[in-house]
Amino acid sequence: MHLLSFTLLVCLSSLLAGFLGALTGLGGGVVLVPVLTLIFKVDIHYAIGASLVSVIATSSGAAAAYLREGYVNMRIGMFLEIATCIGALVGAYLTGVVSPSVIGVVFGFALLHAAYASSRPRSEEWGLDQPPDRLATYLRMNGTCPTPEGPKPYRARSIPLGFGLMTLAGILSGLLGIGSGAMKVLAMDQAMRLPFKVSTTTSNFMIGVTAATGAGVYLSRGYIDPGLAMPVMLGVLAGSVLGAKLLPSASTKQLRTVFSAVIVVMGLQMIYNSLTGRL
């Protein structure tokens, strides 16, 4: 393939990845790594390196817009990032102790179940139909979410459970070398009962920190090729800005459908890679 054609196709694929990453809070790597490795035949290490750069671009491009529009809950994001970092360290330690293939199969089935749970209708009361959570109130984690009728308040719940799930997300990320965006969204949406748009936007805000850490490691090992990372980053950045503009007008039901579809693909891919020894 001609270099110019390759660059343009990679840039277009990255634009789609960034668009989905901004809408779902998963980061562009979920789509990008399989596309680069399976379609463009890029070495997996360079694909992951470019993907990590793209996740930083997604986080930077989308999070700035989401912060300005009032969707991101910064206090929750910064608090839960502590759990993710602790988990990542534990996961890195466990790499030589636990078989990644076994964990990958379990995680894959967990994602399939999570897709089913996430697609089911849920009350949109956002915790207002229950007494305030004492810990969430003490940590000032309650907030408001923009709606067509104006800002609507919500109450965070089950902070210890959310923190535990975030720690698990970090462990899986460190152990399997995957992004933990799916677990972050699920922890905030299903456990902490945050509005879905708050969950996805806060995940976008958080994933840049995790990706920056991983990108440093890949850069030191020579796995970030500027010729590949540049079109990937530009495409993802453009896609994430488009996704950020579309999210306010998208319905929660549509976002849940897209999110569920993407994590079904993630779950099946995780199970396949584990059973075929690719993890």
Secondary structure by P-SEA (a helix, b strand, c coil): ccaaaaaaaaaaaaaaaaaaaaaccccccccccccccccccccaaaaaaaaaaaaaaaaaaaaaaaaaacccaaaaaaaaaaaaaaaaaaaaaacccccaaaaaaaaaaaaaaaaaaaaccccccccccccccaaaaaacccccccccccbbbbbbcaaaaaaaaaaaaaaaaaaccccaaaaaaaaaaccccccaaaaaaaaaacaaaaaaaaaaaaaaaccccaaaaaaaaaaaaaaaaaaaaacccccaaaaaaaaaaaaaaaaaaaaaaaaaccc
